[in-house]
Amino acid sequence: MKWKWLSEKVIRWVGIPVLGLIMTFIVKAGNHANKSLLENFVVSTVFTAVLWNGAAMIIFSLRRKYPDIQQTAKRLIITSLVVTIFLIIAPNIIRLVLGIHTWAEIAQLKTIFSHSEINMVAAFMVSSIYEGTYFFGKWKESFALNEQLKNQQIRTQFEVLQNQMSPHFLFNSLNTLTTLIAEDQKSAIDFTQTLSEVYRYILQNKEKELVRLKEELEFSKSYVFLLQMRYPENLNVDFFIKPEHEKLFIAPLTLQMLIENAIKHNIVSKTAPLHIEIYVDKGEVIVVKNNLQLKNTLEKSTKTGLANIKKRYQFLGNREIDVIESQKNYMVAVPLIEMLTEIEFSKELAYEGIDH
């Protein structure tokens, strides 16, 4: 990159003598007009170097402690307070070390705050540049991450819609519907309505990053209803979810993809029925578990379903998807995400004593 060499350290150490030179003329016109230009330049450069480097260390330390963009206000308040205290104490220590003032002179209130207004203005300018650059960098990072997530969602939408709209799926659905119309018209109507609900959910949530678990479960049960029309005695899906867990969030269509994967890769027959259990473990993850009875030949698959889910959850805060396979069972554990509503967030801010 063209300007990669222009790092913060280069700017700082080039800027110190430049700012020191500017301060030389300000001081020369003020209280130290009796000193030579060179003496004023040396003293001003020492002050600038100590104060700039000290302020930078404070800024970087607090940046490491409060790195998130959501912590910007807190970081700015604490940084301003600590830098202000530093700019009051440090100049007086420098004056003592350089012999500019004695302890007796330092003890005077006038001397303690000497040139403090100049130091504050310089510190404000430098801090603004540091924080502005950092905030802009974080914003770019957040924007890039959001674009990655959008691209991943588009790929997920395509894969799910492709699987649902495939000729194989439509053939099975229409074949099941035809049989139901001849045998049980009420069931045929239920099947058609449920099929409509499945597509409506996909269309309504295809652009969302997260949905409530309650909504995802309702959709999954509708999807399972369609599957059980195809496998009436061969497929058993049991949901064990407590009401308090339904308010948590999950990436949309996650359960559907895991259920579909279980059916795609395992035998589903009267002699070997497939059992799928969906439950919440320790209030933190939702587990999709099925008995393992792999097919000898698999249906044509993109083999990206589980990998797709893993990538989406990495984008949602580096959350890991656990896959556990034994001789008898196959389990996938997906993290559940807790999000505050606007009302809950306001209550938490009030509890912390933050004026918003």
Disulfide bonds with the S-S distance in Angstrom:
none
